[in-house]
């Protein structure tokens, strides 16, 4: 069945991904000045959500 327009769930999914990416970028820009060069070590990082490595 041909689709001329993208399905609504696909548009909602893309919007959700854009919001998540913007939130991640905002978190990165907010928390980078605290330690811009070297990331926290695996023992001292305060939150794995802010520092996934």
PyMOL Python script that loads the backbone (N, CA, C, O; Angstrom):
from pymol import cmd

cmd.read_pdbstr("""\
ATOM      1  N   UNK A   1       0.844  -1.192   0.000  1.00  0.00           N
ATOM      2  CA  UNK A   1       0.000   0.000   0.000  1.00  0.00           C
ATOM      3  C   UNK A   1       0.885   1.249   0.000  1.00  0.00           C
ATOM      4  O   UNK A   1       1.711   1.416   0.897  1.00  0.00           O
ATOM      5  N   UNK A   2       0.725   2.109  -0.973  1.00  0.00           N
ATOM      6  CA  UNK A   2       1.601   3.295  -1.071  1.00  0.00           C
ATOM      7  C   UNK A   2       1.269   4.347  -0.022  1.00  0.00           C
ATOM      8  O   UNK A   2       0.108   4.535   0.344  1.00  0.00           O
ATOM      9  N   UNK A   3       2.301   5.025   0.454  1.00  0.00           N
ATOM     10  CA  UNK A   3       2.108   6.093   1.432  1.00  0.00           C
ATOM     11  C   UNK A   3       2.662   7.387   0.855  1.00  0.00           C
ATOM     12  O   UNK A   3       3.863   7.498   0.607  1.00  0.00           O
ATOM     13  N   UNK A   4       1.791   8.359   0.642  1.00  0.00           N
ATOM     14  CA  UNK A   4       2.245   9.644   0.139  1.00  0.00           C
ATOM     15  C   UNK A   4       2.848  10.480   1.257  1.00  0.00           C
ATOM     16  O   UNK A   4       3.814  11.209   1.035  1.00  0.00           O
ATOM     17  N   UNK A   5       2.291  10.382   2.443  1.00  0.00           N
ATOM     18  CA  UNK A   5       2.805  11.125   3.596  1.00  0.00           C
ATOM     19  C   UNK A   5       3.369  10.142   4.611  1.00  0.00           C
ATOM     20  O   UNK A   5       2.881   9.016   4.702  1.00  0.00           O
ATOM     21  N   UNK A   6       4.387  10.535   5.379  1.00  0.00           N
ATOM     22  CA  UNK A   6       4.905   9.653   6.432  1.00  0.00           C
ATOM     23  C   UNK A   6       3.848   9.407   7.497  1.00  0.00           C
ATOM     24  O   UNK A   6       3.000  10.259   7.763  1.00  0.00           O
ATOM     25  N   UNK A   7       3.914   8.250   8.090  1.00  0.00           N
ATOM     26  CA  UNK A   7       2.898   7.884   9.073  1.00  0.00           C
ATOM     27  C   UNK A   7       3.024   8.747  10.320  1.00  0.00           C
ATOM     28  O   UNK A   7       4.117   9.223  10.628  1.00  0.00           O
ATOM     29  N   UNK A   8       1.931   8.959  11.043  1.00  0.00           N
ATOM     30  CA  UNK A   8       1.974   9.823  12.241  1.00  0.00           C
ATOM     31  C   UNK A   8       2.912   9.303  13.313  1.00  0.00           C
ATOM     32  O   UNK A   8       3.566  10.093  13.993  1.00  0.00           O
ATOM     33  N   UNK A   9       2.993   7.979  13.481  1.00  0.00           N
ATOM     34  CA  UNK A   9       3.872   7.458  14.524  1.00  0.00           C
ATOM     35  C   UNK A   9       5.334   7.725  14.178  1.00  0.00           C
ATOM     36  O   UNK A   9       6.164   7.919  15.066  1.00  0.00           O
ATOM     37  N   UNK A  10       5.644   7.734  12.875  1.00  0.00           N
ATOM     38  CA  UNK A  10       7.021   8.036  12.471  1.00  0.00           C
ATOM     39  C   UNK A  10       7.367   9.494  12.779  1.00  0.00           C
ATOM     40  O   UNK A  10       8.466   9.785  13.251  1.00  0.00           O
ATOM     41  N   UNK A  11       6.440  10.401  12.516  1.00  0.00           N
ATOM     42  CA  UNK A  11       6.671  11.817  12.821  1.00  0.00           C
ATOM     43  C   UNK A  11       6.831  12.014  14.331  1.00  0.00           C
ATOM     44  O   UNK A  11       7.688  12.775  14.779  1.00  0.00           O
ATOM     45  N   UNK A  12       6.001  11.323  15.103  1.00  0.00           N
ATOM     46  CA  UNK A  12       6.114  11.432  16.562  1.00  0.00           C
ATOM     47  C   UNK A  12       7.450  10.884  17.039  1.00  0.00           C
ATOM     48  O   UNK A  12       8.075  11.455  17.932  1.00  0.00           O
ATOM     49  N   UNK A  13       7.892   9.773  16.443  1.00  0.00           N
ATOM     50  CA  UNK A  13       9.175   9.188  16.819  1.00  0.00           C
ATOM     51  C   UNK A  13      10.326  10.150  16.511  1.00  0.00           C
ATOM     52  O   UNK A  13      11.231  10.327  17.326  1.00  0.00           O
ATOM     53  N   UNK A  14      10.282  10.762  15.339  1.00  0.00           N
ATOM     54  CA  UNK A  14      11.340  11.708  14.976  1.00  0.00           C
ATOM     55  C   UNK A  14      11.345  12.923  15.904  1.00  0.00           C
ATOM     56  O   UNK A  14      12.408  13.414  16.282  1.00  0.00           O
ATOM     57  N   UNK A  15      10.157  13.404  16.269  1.00  0.00           N
ATOM     58  CA  UNK A  15      10.091  14.537  17.195  1.00  0.00           C
ATOM     59  C   UNK A  15      10.668  14.151  18.548  1.00  0.00           C
ATOM     60  O   UNK A  15      11.387  14.936  19.166  1.00  0.00           O
ATOM     61  N   UNK A  16      10.354  12.929  19.013  1.00  0.00           N
ATOM     62  CA  UNK A  16      10.887  12.483  20.303  1.00  0.00           C
ATOM     63  C   UNK A  16      12.409  12.401  20.248  1.00  0.00           C
ATOM     64  O   UNK A  16      13.091  12.797  21.193  1.00  0.00           O
ATOM     65  N   UNK A  17      12.948  11.881  19.128  1.00  0.00           N
ATOM     66  CA  UNK A  17      14.399  11.774  19.008  1.00  0.00           C
ATOM     67  C   UNK A  17      15.054  13.148  18.970  1.00  0.00           C
ATOM     68  O   UNK A  17      16.126  13.347  19.541  1.00  0.00           O
ATOM     69  N   UNK A  18      14.398  14.109  18.285  1.00  0.00           N
ATOM     70  CA  UNK A  18      14.959  15.464  18.238  1.00  0.00           C
ATOM     71  C   UNK A  18      14.987  16.083  19.632  1.00  0.00           C
ATOM     72  O   UNK A  18      15.962  16.735  20.004  1.00  0.00           O
ATOM     73  N   UNK A  19      13.914  15.878  20.406  1.00  0.00           N
ATOM     74  CA  UNK A  19      13.870  16.428  21.766  1.00  0.00           C
ATOM     75  C   UNK A  19      14.951  15.785  22.620  1.00  0.00           C
ATOM     76  O   UNK A  19      15.622  16.470  23.392  1.00  0.00           O
ATOM     77  N   UNK A  20      15.126  14.470  22.489  1.00  0.00           N
ATOM     78  CA  UNK A  20      16.159  13.793  23.279  1.00  0.00           C
ATOM     79  C   UNK A  20      17.552  14.291  22.896  1.00  0.00           C
ATOM     80  O   UNK A  20      18.399  14.498  23.765  1.00  0.00           O
ATOM     81  N   UNK A  21      17.791  14.485  21.596  1.00  0.00           N
ATOM     82  CA  UNK A  21      19.103  14.975  21.169  1.00  0.00           C
ATOM     83  C   UNK A  21      19.354  16.386  21.688  1.00  0.00           C
ATOM     84  O   UNK A  21      20.465  16.707  22.109  1.00  0.00           O
ATOM     85  N   UNK A  22      18.320  17.231  21.659  1.00  0.00           N
ATOM     86  CA  UNK A  22      18.490  18.597  22.166  1.00  0.00           C
ATOM     87  C   UNK A  22      18.781  18.573  23.657  1.00  0.00           C
ATOM     88  O   UNK A  22      19.618  19.334  24.141  1.00  0.00           O
ATOM     89  N   UNK A  23      18.090  17.700  24.390  1.00  0.00           N
ATOM     90  CA  UNK A  23      18.344  17.610  25.830  1.00  0.00           C
ATOM     91  C   UNK A  23      19.763  17.133  26.100  1.00  0.00           C
ATOM     92  O   UNK A  23      20.431  17.650  26.994  1.00  0.00           O
ATOM     93  N   UNK A  24      20.228  16.148  25.334  1.00  0.00           N
ATOM     94  CA  UNK A  24      21.590  15.662  25.528  1.00  0.00           C
ATOM     95  C   UNK A  24      22.613  16.753  25.205  1.00  0.00           C
ATOM     96  O   UNK A  24      23.609  16.899  25.914  1.00  0.00           O
ATOM     97  N   UNK A  25      22.373  17.512  24.145  1.00  0.00           N
ATOM     98  CA  UNK A  25      23.291  18.598  23.795  1.00  0.00           C
ATOM     99  C   UNK A  25      23.285  19.669  24.882  1.00  0.00           C
ATOM    100  O   UNK A  25      24.333  20.223  25.213  1.00  0.00           O
ATOM    101  N   UNK A  26      22.122  19.959  25.433  1.00  0.00           N
ATOM    102  CA  UNK A  26      22.057  20.957  26.497  1.00  0.00           C
ATOM    103  C   UNK A  26      22.821  20.469  27.725  1.00  0.00           C
ATOM    104  O   UNK A  26      23.544  21.243  28.351  1.00  0.00           O
ATOM    105  N   UNK A  27      22.668  19.198  28.071  1.00  0.00           N
ATOM    106  CA  UNK A  27      23.410  18.662  29.210  1.00  0.00           C
ATOM    107  C   UNK A  27      24.915  18.729  28.956  1.00  0.00           C
ATOM    108  O   UNK A  27      25.686  19.052  29.860  1.00  0.00           O
ATOM    109  N   UNK A  28      25.327  18.426  27.736  1.00  0.00           N
ATOM    110  CA  UNK A  28      26.755  18.458  27.414  1.00  0.00           C
ATOM    111  C   UNK A  28      27.296  19.879  27.507  1.00  0.00           C
ATOM    112  O   UNK A  28      28.375  20.097  28.059  1.00  0.00           O
ATOM    113  N   UNK A  29      26.559  20.846  26.972  1.00  0.00           N
ATOM    114  CA  UNK A  29      27.048  22.220  26.991  1.00  0.00           C
ATOM    115  C   UNK A  29      27.028  22.782  28.408  1.00  0.00           C
ATOM    116  O   UNK A  29      27.859  23.622  28.754  1.00  0.00           O
ATOM    117  N   UNK A  30      26.088  22.325  29.228  1.00  0.00           N
ATOM    118  CA  UNK A  30      26.024  22.827  30.607  1.00  0.00           C
ATOM    119  C   UNK A  30      27.159  22.244  31.441  1.00  0.00           C
ATOM    120  O   UNK A  30      27.760  22.956  32.244  1.00  0.00           O
ATOM    121  N   UNK A  31      27.459  20.964  31.263  1.00  0.00           N
ATOM    122  CA  UNK A  31      28.413  20.296  32.145  1.00  0.00           C
ATOM    123  C   UNK A  31      29.824  20.234  31.575  1.00  0.00           C
ATOM    124  O   UNK A  31      30.739  19.782  32.264  1.00  0.00           O
ATOM    125  N   UNK A  32      30.025  20.674  30.338  1.00  0.00           N
ATOM    126  CA  UNK A  32      31.389  20.672  29.812  1.00  0.00           C
ATOM    127  C   UNK A  32      32.310  21.693  30.472  1.00  0.00           C
ATOM    128  O   UNK A  32      33.470  21.363  30.716  1.00  0.00           O
ATOM    129  N   UNK A  33      31.858  22.926  30.780  1.00  0.00           N
ATOM    130  CA  UNK A  33      32.793  23.888  31.385  1.00  0.00           C
ATOM    131  C   UNK A  33      33.355  23.426  32.732  1.00  0.00           C
ATOM    132  O   UNK A  33      34.404  23.911  33.156  1.00  0.00           O
ATOM    133  N   UNK A  34      32.683  22.508  33.403  1.00  0.00           N
ATOM    134  CA  UNK A  34      33.203  22.028  34.678  1.00  0.00           C
ATOM    135  C   UNK A  34      34.488  21.235  34.476  1.00  0.00           C
ATOM    136  O   UNK A  34      35.390  21.283  35.312  1.00  0.00           O
ATOM    137  N   UNK A  35      34.569  20.505  33.367  1.00  0.00           N
ATOM    138  CA  UNK A  35      35.748  19.686  33.112  1.00  0.00           C
ATOM    139  C   UNK A  35      35.873  19.521  31.591  1.00  0.00           C
ATOM    140  O   UNK A  35      35.535  18.461  31.065  1.00  0.00           O
ATOM    141  N   UNK A  36      36.345  20.537  30.883  1.00  0.00           N
ATOM    142  CA  UNK A  36      36.259  20.511  29.424  1.00  0.00           C
ATOM    143  C   UNK A  36      37.287  19.623  28.741  1.00  0.00           C
ATOM    144  O   UNK A  36      37.060  19.162  27.623  1.00  0.00           O
ATOM    145  N   UNK A  37      38.425  19.375  29.409  1.00  0.00           N
ATOM    146  CA  UNK A  37      39.502  18.665  28.718  1.00  0.00           C
ATOM    147  C   UNK A  37      39.471  17.175  29.027  1.00  0.00           C
ATOM    148  O   UNK A  37      39.410  16.349  28.117  1.00  0.00           O
ATOM    149  N   UNK A  38      39.512  16.834  30.304  1.00  0.00           N
ATOM    150  CA  UNK A  38      39.579  15.430  30.676  1.00  0.00           C
ATOM    151  C   UNK A  38      38.286  15.004  31.342  1.00  0.00           C
ATOM    152  O   UNK A  38      37.823  15.694  32.250  1.00  0.00           O
ATOM    153  N   UNK A  39      37.685  13.902  30.935  1.00  0.00           N
ATOM    154  CA  UNK A  39      36.469  13.410  31.584  1.00  0.00           C
ATOM    155  C   UNK A  39      36.772  12.823  32.957  1.00  0.00           C
ATOM    156  O   UNK A  39      37.922  12.538  33.292  1.00  0.00           O
ATOM    157  N   UNK A  40      35.723  12.652  33.732  1.00  0.00           N
ATOM    158  CA  UNK A  40      35.892  12.041  35.047  1.00  0.00           C
ATOM    159  C   UNK A  40      36.368  10.594  34.890  1.00  0.00           C
ATOM    160  O   UNK A  40      36.079   9.935  33.891  1.00  0.00           O
ATOM    161  N   UNK A  41      37.088  10.126  35.880  1.00  0.00           N
ATOM    162  CA  UNK A  41      37.476   8.722  35.854  1.00  0.00           C
ATOM    163  C   UNK A  41      36.283   7.856  36.233  1.00  0.00           C
ATOM    164  O   UNK A  41      35.254   8.367  36.676  1.00  0.00           O
ATOM    165  N   UNK A  42      36.418   6.560  36.063  1.00  0.00           N
ATOM    166  CA  UNK A  42      35.283   5.665  36.294  1.00  0.00           C
ATOM    167  C   UNK A  42      34.907   5.597  37.773  1.00  0.00           C
ATOM    168  O   UNK A  42      33.816   5.133  38.105  1.00  0.00           O
ATOM    169  N   UNK A  43      35.775   6.044  38.654  1.00  0.00           N
ATOM    170  CA  UNK A  43      35.476   5.945  40.082  1.00  0.00           C
ATOM    171  C   UNK A  43      34.916   7.250  40.636  1.00  0.00           C
ATOM    172  O   UNK A  43      34.238   7.240  41.664  1.00  0.00           O
ATOM    173  N   UNK A  44      35.188   8.371  39.973  1.00  0.00           N
ATOM    174  CA  UNK A  44      34.784   9.659  40.527  1.00  0.00           C
ATOM    175  C   UNK A  44      33.679  10.333  39.729  1.00  0.00           C
ATOM    176  O   UNK A  44      33.223  11.413  40.106  1.00  0.00           O
ATOM    177  N   UNK A  45      33.235   9.717  38.632  1.00  0.00           N
ATOM    178  CA  UNK A  45      32.190  10.396  37.861  1.00  0.00           C
ATOM    179  C   UNK A  45      30.888  10.397  38.659  1.00  0.00           C
ATOM    180  O   UNK A  45      30.491   9.350  39.171  1.00  0.00           O
ATOM    181  N   UNK A  46      30.213  11.539  38.781  1.00  0.00           N
ATOM    182  CA  UNK A  46      29.058  11.640  39.660  1.00  0.00           C
ATOM    183  C   UNK A  46      27.816  10.981  39.096  1.00  0.00           C
ATOM    184  O   UNK A  46      26.991  10.469  39.853  1.00  0.00           O
ATOM    185  N   UNK A  47      27.666  10.985  37.767  1.00  0.00           N
ATOM    186  CA  UNK A  47      26.418  10.487  37.186  1.00  0.00           C
ATOM    187  C   UNK A  47      26.717   9.869  35.826  1.00  0.00           C
ATOM    188  O   UNK A  47      27.202  10.572  34.939  1.00  0.00           O
ATOM    189  N   UNK A  48      26.448   8.589  35.630  1.00  0.00           N
ATOM    190  CA  UNK A  48      26.725   7.951  34.328  1.00  0.00           C
ATOM    191  C   UNK A  48      25.852   8.514  33.212  1.00  0.00           C
ATOM    192  O   UNK A  48      26.183   8.351  32.038  1.00  0.00           O
ATOM    193  N   UNK A  49      24.721   9.187  33.558  1.00  0.00           N
ATOM    194  CA  UNK A  49      23.892   9.785  32.511  1.00  0.00           C
ATOM    195  C   UNK A  49      24.588  11.016  31.938  1.00  0.00           C
ATOM    196  O   UNK A  49      24.495  11.283  30.740  1.00  0.00           O
ATOM    197  N   UNK A  50      25.283  11.764  32.790  1.00  0.00           N
ATOM    198  CA  UNK A  50      25.985  12.948  32.298  1.00  0.00           C
ATOM    199  C   UNK A  50      27.303  12.570  31.648  1.00  0.00           C
ATOM    200  O   UNK A  50      27.715  13.195  30.671  1.00  0.00           O
ATOM    201  N   UNK A  51      27.968  11.555  32.178  1.00  0.00           N
ATOM    202  CA  UNK A  51      29.259  11.108  31.626  1.00  0.00           C
ATOM    203  C   UNK A  51      29.164   9.618  31.291  1.00  0.00           C
ATOM    204  O   UNK A  51      29.462   8.774  32.137  1.00  0.00           O
ATOM    205  N   UNK A  52      28.753   9.292  30.073  1.00  0.00           N
ATOM    206  CA  UNK A  52      28.556   7.869  29.747  1.00  0.00           C
ATOM    207  C   UNK A  52      29.848   7.078  29.579  1.00  0.00           C
ATOM    208  O   UNK A  52      29.804   5.848  29.548  1.00  0.00           O
ATOM    209  N   UNK A  53      31.008   7.749  29.468  1.00  0.00           N
ATOM    210  CA  UNK A  53      32.230   6.966  29.255  1.00  0.00           C
ATOM    211  C   UNK A  53      32.912   6.629  30.566  1.00  0.00           C
ATOM    212  O   UNK A  53      33.954   5.974  30.569  1.00  0.00           O
TER     213      UNK A  53
END
""", "prot")
cmd.dss("prot")
cmd.show_as("cartoon", "prot")
cmd.util.cbc("prot")
cmd.orient("prot")
